[in-house]
């Protein structure tokens, strides 16, 4: 690797995926204040992320369905209510 091409803040950082609980030790320049011990016994800065390759549907092959059924049901209820108001207004 070429010398002096990385910023001064480049160091090993633990990335903790909040969704899956997985942890990765990767070189990064992300600004963090918290630190934790890694499996090698050394202490590294830690950054918490919501999505990583361990939890993203593209990499895992799984699809997480959010409250789709509830949204659809609420939409249908609103549509029926609006249709009822139109009928009353027309009559």
C-alpha positions as CSV (number, residue, x, y, z in Angstrom):
1,X,0.0,0.0,0.0
2,X,1.2,3.5,-0.8
3,X,2.4,5.5,2.2
4,X,0.8,8.8,3.2
5,X,-2.3,8.5,1.1
6,X,-4.8,8.0,3.9
7,X,-6.1,10.9,6.1
8,X,-4.7,11.2,9.6
9,X,-8.0,10.0,11.1
10,X,-7.8,6.7,9.3
11,X,-7.9,3.8,11.9
12,X,-9.6,0.5,12.6
13,X,-13.2,1.0,13.8
14,X,-15.8,-1.5,15.1
15,X,-19.1,-1.2,13.2
16,X,-22.0,-2.6,15.2
17,X,-25.2,-3.4,13.2
18,X,-28.2,-2.5,15.4
19,X,-30.6,-4.7,13.3
20,X,-28.6,-7.9,13.4
21,X,-26.2,-7.5,16.2
22,X,-23.2,-8.3,13.9
23,X,-19.9,-6.5,14.5
24,X,-17.2,-5.7,11.9
25,X,-13.7,-4.4,12.4
26,X,-12.9,-2.2,9.4
27,X,-10.6,0.7,8.6
28,X,-12.5,4.0,8.5
29,X,-12.2,7.7,9.1
30,X,-15.7,8.0,10.8
31,X,-15.7,10.3,13.9
32,X,-16.6,8.3,17.0
33,X,-16.1,8.9,20.7
34,X,-17.1,5.5,22.3
35,X,-14.8,2.6,22.4
36,X,-15.1,-1.2,23.0
37,X,-12.9,-4.2,23.1
38,X,-12.6,-6.4,20.1
39,X,-12.0,-10.2,20.1
40,X,-8.2,-9.6,20.0
41,X,-8.4,-7.9,23.4
42,X,-7.6,-4.4,21.9
43,X,-9.8,-1.4,22.4
44,X,-11.2,0.3,19.2
45,X,-13.6,3.1,18.5
46,X,-17.1,1.9,17.8
47,X,-19.8,3.2,15.4
48,X,-23.4,2.0,15.5
49,X,-25.2,1.6,12.2
50,X,-28.8,0.6,11.4
51,X,-28.1,-1.3,8.2
52,X,-25.0,-3.3,7.1
53,X,-24.3,-6.2,4.8
54,X,-25.5,-8.5,7.6
55,X,-29.0,-7.0,7.7
56,X,-29.6,-5.4,4.3
57,X,-32.1,-7.5,2.2
58,X,-29.9,-7.3,-0.9
59,X,-27.1,-9.2,0.8
60,X,-29.2,-11.5,3.0
61,X,-31.7,-12.5,0.4
62,X,-34.5,-12.0,2.8
63,X,-37.2,-9.4,2.5
64,X,-38.5,-7.5,5.5
65,X,-42.1,-6.6,5.1
66,X,-43.0,-3.6,7.2
67,X,-46.6,-3.2,8.4
68,X,-48.0,-3.5,4.9
69,X,-51.2,-5.2,5.8
70,X,-52.0,-2.5,8.4
71,X,-51.3,0.2,5.9
72,X,-53.5,-1.4,3.2
73,X,-56.4,-1.9,5.7
74,X,-56.2,1.8,6.9
75,X,-56.2,2.9,3.2
76,X,-59.2,0.9,2.4
77,X,-61.0,2.2,5.5
78,X,-60.3,5.8,4.5
79,X,-61.4,5.1,0.9
80,X,-64.7,3.6,2.2
81,X,-65.3,6.6,4.5
82,X,-64.6,9.1,1.6
83,X,-67.0,7.2,-0.7
84,X,-69.7,7.3,2.0
85,X,-69.2,11.1,2.3
86,X,-69.5,11.5,-1.5
87,X,-72.8,9.6,-1.5
88,X,-74.2,11.7,1.3
89,X,-73.1,14.9,-0.4
90,X,-74.7,13.8,-3.7
91,X,-78.0,12.9,-2.1
